């Protein structure tokens, strides 16, 4: 939708359905009041027929994440989405097998937006179906994305001004908060599955990106107001503070606190064990 509130797409991508059902699953699997959860249940049931028609990878990944949240919370509605979730996970595997090469471990011929939701979804699926190859592909694709978005020791996401097509140069700008938060979510899902410190290092790099450890050494987050700028352009910060960017920062702030607490527990100050190479900023 344009700034003037006109639709720019001839056909939608399905992302709205995928993200909506994930949001509904978060509500249904929460401790919010009964009325909120009852409405979420009704809306999930209403949207379920549309989910079977999703064909693009990101909407399917969001649907897997929605199912995964309900499954881990023991919510009975997870059963109604399980077949769709497994079909979507198989579709991700099929796309990976068709596009992956020796130096390109990815599901498509280019890296575009919210890339990390794809390996994230497979880390979730692998917990339910460990005998499938979901975990192997999740590991390989996440590692590839991590290498591709790490430069000079900092997080450097794919720019949306051109993306990154196989065999071409990676677009350096515009860098957006949605890339950082989806990468951070995937890193925590991977750590939950693998318990390897390297995933926490990735999480911390993405967190630090908001606070100046980025290619422009610029602050995107404003701890005083809780708002976040919309991204990094070639020469300056995009000073608009949209809802998606601000929610990305707030999610990072909450989970950074949790990660710091976990690291402090795992690596007390006087321990002789080597700590992971992470930069924990006090925000």
Secondary structure, DSSP 4 states (H G I P E B T S, - for coil): --TTS----SS--SHHHHHHHHHHHHHHTS-S-HHHHHHHHHHHHHHHHHHTT--SHHHHHHHHHHHHHHHHTT-TTHHHHHHHHHHHHHHHHHHHHHH-BTTB-SSSSEE-SSTTHHHHHHHHHHHH-TTSSHHHHHHHHHHHHHHHTEETTEE-PPPTTT-EETTSPPP---B-HHHHHHHHHHHHHHHHHH--HHHHHHHHHHHHHHBT-STT--B-EETTTTEE--EE-SSSEE----HHHHHHHHHHHHHHHHHHHHHHHHS-TT--SPPPS------
